[in-house]
Amino acid sequence: MSKVISAHSVSVDGYITGRDPRPGHGLGDGTMLFDWYTDGDTPSQVFDGFRLSEPSALVFDSLAARVGAAVAGRNTYEDSERFGDDGSPHPSAPLFVLSHRPAPRMGGLQTLVTAGIEDAVAAAREAAGGKDVALMGGGVLKCALEAGLVDELILHQVPVLLGGGRPFFRSLPGHVHLRLVEAVPAPGVIHLRYEIEETS
Ligand SMILES: NC(=O)c1ccc[n+]([C@@H]2O[C@H](COP(=O)([O-])OP(=O)(O)OC[C@H]3O[C@@H](n4cnc5c(N)ncnc54)[C@H](OP(=O)(O)O)[C@@H]3O)[C@@H](O)[C@H]2O)c1
């Protein structure tokens, strides 16, 4: 059964970017959230150019292999230079961009969804061909949690207090109970995988 998962690199104080992320300025100032992608000596089998530590490569590639489609929020899309107007953050998975606004240059692997998170996840599931759907962006994750759509939350937790940036954790109307199913320490990061147990 296809799952909806969310995997983000996050600081210990809960930020998924440095300060001032924006188009042309990527993830903002001074973030080291993605250093673990490239500071090892084990090449990723899925992402060209990524060289991770051995434990991180195992976690990263097994997650990447699960993903059949992605849903990204408009901020993630814009701050990532619209993934080249036709690409995706994943080498082969189609990308569904959730927004309230038109996005004129979109093509290739990209589809705009303006009808809300349920429609975006449904479209992504359809495109994923039985594989999992990955959510990208704190705003999108909040909507998906509120709608009860998320099965797994993966935090690649980096040992830094960034002190500012885009928050991963947003205000929610209730509690989300998690069960830790995996914790993999690696150089510069610990990979924490939680299943969503219930919301109350
Ligand atoms: N550290 C990591 O692993 C990681 C991973 C992914 C992204 N990032 C970064 O984190 C930042 C993410 O920014 P973010 O959390 O502020 O935003 P986000 O989730 O990427 O995007 C939020 C935007 O998506 C649209 N949206 C969200 N829910 C919607 C809904 N239900 N219906 C219609 N539109 C909806 C809205 O855009 P509009 O109202 O403008 O249409 C909203 O302002 C980016 O800079 C990105 O590069 C980091």
PDBQT file of the ligand as one rigid body, heavy atoms in Angstrom, charges set to zero:
ROOT
HETATM    1  N1  LIG A 301      15.344  21.116   4.723  1.00  0.00    +0.000 N 
HETATM    2  C1  LIG A 301      14.665  20.400   3.841  1.00  0.00    +0.000 C 
HETATM    3  O1  LIG A 301      14.799  19.153   3.773  1.00  0.00    +0.000 OA
HETATM    4  C2  LIG A 301      13.700  21.078   2.911  1.00  0.00    +0.000 A 
HETATM    5  C3  LIG A 301      12.833  20.290   2.152  1.00  0.00    +0.000 A 
HETATM    6  C4  LIG A 301      11.891  20.934   1.359  1.00  0.00    +0.000 A 
HETATM    7  C5  LIG A 301      11.875  22.315   1.290  1.00  0.00    +0.000 A 
HETATM    8  N2  LIG A 301      12.786  23.034   2.008  1.00  0.00    +0.000 N 
HETATM    9  C6  LIG A 301      12.763  24.492   1.972  1.00  0.00    +0.000 C 
HETATM   10  O2  LIG A 301      11.833  24.899   2.959  1.00  0.00    +0.000 OA
HETATM   11  C7  LIG A 301      11.128  26.050   2.509  1.00  0.00    +0.000 C 
HETATM   12  C8  LIG A 301       9.654  25.657   2.516  1.00  0.00    +0.000 C 
HETATM   13  O3  LIG A 301       8.918  26.745   2.719  1.00  0.00    +0.000 OA
HETATM   14  P1  LIG A 301       7.513  26.731   3.497  1.00  0.00    +0.000 P 
HETATM   15  O4  LIG A 301       7.503  25.676   4.534  1.00  0.00    +0.000 OA
HETATM   16  O5  LIG A 301       7.290  28.135   3.839  1.00  0.00    +0.000 OA
HETATM   17  O6  LIG A 301       6.485  26.409   2.375  1.00  0.00    +0.000 OA
HETATM   18  P2  LIG A 301       5.946  25.291   1.406  1.00  0.00    +0.000 P 
HETATM   19  O7  LIG A 301       5.179  24.265   2.161  1.00  0.00    +0.000 OA
HETATM   20  O8  LIG A 301       6.999  24.845   0.462  1.00  0.00    +0.000 OA
HETATM   21  O9  LIG A 301       4.927  26.215   0.573  1.00  0.00    +0.000 OA
HETATM   22  C9  LIG A 301       3.852  26.860   1.201  1.00  0.00    +0.000 C 
HETATM   23  C10 LIG A 301       2.977  27.432   0.124  1.00  0.00    +0.000 C 
HETATM   24  O10 LIG A 301       2.360  26.357  -0.610  1.00  0.00    +0.000 OA
HETATM   25  C11 LIG A 301       1.043  26.737  -0.978  1.00  0.00    +0.000 C 
HETATM   26  N3  LIG A 301       0.104  25.905  -0.239  1.00  0.00    +0.000 N 
HETATM   27  C12 LIG A 301       0.326  25.259   0.922  1.00  0.00    +0.000 A 
HETATM   28  N4  LIG A 301      -0.790  24.604   1.289  1.00  0.00    +0.000 NA
HETATM   29  C13 LIG A 301      -1.722  24.852   0.344  1.00  0.00    +0.000 A 
HETATM   30  C14 LIG A 301      -3.065  24.454   0.153  1.00  0.00    +0.000 A 
HETATM   31  N5  LIG A 301      -3.687  23.636   1.030  1.00  0.00    +0.000 N 
HETATM   32  N6  LIG A 301      -3.719  24.866  -0.939  1.00  0.00    +0.000 NA
HETATM   33  C15 LIG A 301      -3.098  25.662  -1.842  1.00  0.00    +0.000 A 
HETATM   34  N7  LIG A 301      -1.812  26.081  -1.705  1.00  0.00    +0.000 NA
HETATM   35  C16 LIG A 301      -1.150  25.673  -0.628  1.00  0.00    +0.000 A 
HETATM   36  C17 LIG A 301       0.884  28.192  -0.563  1.00  0.00    +0.000 C 
HETATM   37  O11 LIG A 301       1.419  28.965  -1.627  1.00  0.00    +0.000 OA
HETATM   38  P3  LIG A 301       0.630  30.195  -2.338  1.00  0.00    +0.000 P 
HETATM   39  O12 LIG A 301      -0.409  30.659  -1.364  1.00  0.00    +0.000 OA
HETATM   40  O13 LIG A 301       1.683  31.205  -2.587  1.00  0.00    +0.000 OA
HETATM   41  O14 LIG A 301       0.045  29.677  -3.562  1.00  0.00    +0.000 OA
HETATM   42  C18 LIG A 301       1.816  28.275   0.622  1.00  0.00    +0.000 C 
HETATM   43  O15 LIG A 301       2.209  29.576   0.936  1.00  0.00    +0.000 OA
HETATM   44  C19 LIG A 301      11.658  26.394   1.140  1.00  0.00    +0.000 C 
HETATM   45  O16 LIG A 301      12.622  27.426   1.219  1.00  0.00    +0.000 OA
HETATM   46  C20 LIG A 301      12.299  25.091   0.678  1.00  0.00    +0.000 C 
HETATM   47  O17 LIG A 301      13.367  25.282  -0.225  1.00  0.00    +0.000 OA
HETATM   48  C21 LIG A 301      13.683  22.455   2.830  1.00  0.00    +0.000 A 
ENDROOT
TORSDOF 0
